Amino acid sequence: MGYLGEEIKKLGFGLMRLPQKDGIIDVDQVKEMVDLFLDNGFTYFDTAWAYAGSEDAIRQALVERYPRDRYQLATKNAAWINCKTKEEAYAQFDTSLAQTGAGYFDFYLLHNLGEHRTHYFDDFDMWNWVQEKKKAGLIRHIGFSFHSTPEELDALLNAHPEMEFVQLQINYADWDNPSVQSRRCYEVAKKHNKPIIIMEPVKGGMLATPPESIEKIFKASEPESSVASWAVRFAAGLEGVITVLSGMSNVEQMKDNLSYMKSFKGLTDTQKDILKQAQEELKKIPLIPCTSCNYCAKVCPMNIGISGSFTAMNYLTLYRDKGAAKNQENWLVDRHGLKHANECIQCGKCEEACPQHIAIRDNLVKVSEALLN
């Protein structure tokens, strides 16, 4: 028996990136993936109200085909998406119940807390509301997913000790990343004795195709193993983890994950050393050394999304994926109501405030040329 009295293996099926055919979720392939997953003894499925079509697909592929006691189903409430009243936020729960047909949720998460998003859950009294749903038997375990600083995570867990678990973005690339701070967020959760569910262990698929120097390290050690497997195993090897969510997008990815996670017992000392080598190699790649302290933002007269622009540029440098980098820029700049790098007036006030002594103006020009043209 695992954490919270639930028997859960260390691999969870993340339902955010399901296979598609002609722009529509391929439910037949999802059914095949679900069958493989359950046949190999895995039971944890993770969806969300905000994942378009996902809850409906898992109803067809899982809920309508298997007894309710064969699996655990998690979904999430994103109160910060177009909700102006608490009734609109609460309605997401009813929609999720209807779309999944699950009857109840084993794990229910307040979704993507952090920064400006957190206040919606406070304003709508969702901390008490979710406890009421648990008392009513419609939820078995309550928690939240989180994307922000360890300081904010600590404050949330101090304010809400009733939360039974947290879901965090953790992978070997972000472990010591000054923007994501995976290690420090992990340590905060451990300090509060909260079991952890890990999301983004392969960083949206980017650690399946890491920089060539990283791939060489892994292939030299285990030629037969997929590069992505190292990322999942790193996350699964951490103490206090309930399960690691892998957003599998096809049957081949499912089979690969099952091949090394079915009997996963932890990393050997040799494997840990290989991962440390990969992490050290990542540090050699020349990135913009921004820690997202945002002192620059406080003095910028144009309200430029400086740290978000630099995070996006570092994505491009590391993973050579312009689409992913532009998505980061959209999320961290546009969605936060900030202006783009190409709107910089080159006044230099940001550089005077930067404790890392970054050539901010020059790097904003690079961001403009690489991502905005």
C-alpha positions, 0 to 999 in steps of 0.5 A: 500500500502506498501513500494516502492508503492508495495502492499506486505504482510509480507511473501515471497516465497523463491525459493532456497530450492524447493521440489525435486523428484529423484533429480529434482525439483518437479514442480507439488508440486511447482504448488500446493504451488504457488496456496496456496500462491496466494490464501491466498493473498501473491504475492512475489516470490524470485528466483536467476540465481544461484539457479539451476533450480529455475527460470525454475521451477517458469516459469512453476509453476507461470509465465505460469499459472497466469497473470503478475499483480498477483505477484511480481517476484525477481531475482538476479545477481551473477557477482562473479560466474565465470564472467571474463568480464562485458558481462558475468555478464550482460548475467545473466540478459538475461538468467534470463528473458529467464528462467522465461519468466517474461518479466520484474522483479519487484525486481532485486538484485545484489547478495551477496555483501560483502568481495571479492565479491563486487569488481566484481559489481564495476569492471563491472560498474553494478551499472549504468548498473542496473539503465539502465535496470530500465529505459528501463522498464525491472526492477521496483526496484533495490537493493542488497543482502548482507552478511558482516559487518555493516561497509561495508554495510554503505559504500555501501549505502553511495556510492550507494544511488540509491539502493531502498532496501536491503536484509539482513540475519536476525533472532533471533539467529543471532540478536546479533551474533558477526559474522553475526551482524544482528542487526547492519546491520538492524540498518544501513539499517534503518539509510539510510531509506532503506526498508528491505527484510529479508532472512534466518529468519529460518537460513536455517531451523535450527531454526525449530529444535533449541537447546532443551532448546529453543524449550521448551520455545516456546512450553511452551508458544504456544504448538500449534505453530510450533517452526519455526513460532517464527523465521518468526514472529520475523523477520516480526515484525521488523519495515521497513521490506517489506517482510520475505522470507521463503524457503519453501520446501514442501506443509506442510511448506507452509501451516504452514507459511500461518496459522500464517502469513495470518493475522499477525499484529505484535508480542504482548508484551508477544510474544516479551518477550518469544523471548527475553527468547529464545535469552538469553537461546541461550547465555548460550550455550558455544560457541567459543567467536570469533567476526571475527575481524580476527586479528589472520588471519593477523599473521597466517603463515599458512593462516588458516581460523580461524574465519570461522572454529570457526563459523562452530564449533558454528553451530555444537554446536548450531544446532547439524547439521554436514552437515550444519556446514561442509557447513559453513566451506567449504564456509568460509574457502575453498571458501575464499582460506584459509587453514583448521584447521588441518593444524595449526602448533601450533605456538601460534601467533594467541593467542597473537593477539586475543583480546578475549583471545581465546585458538585458538590452542585448539579450532582448534584441536576440529574443526579438530576432529569434522568436518575434520575427 
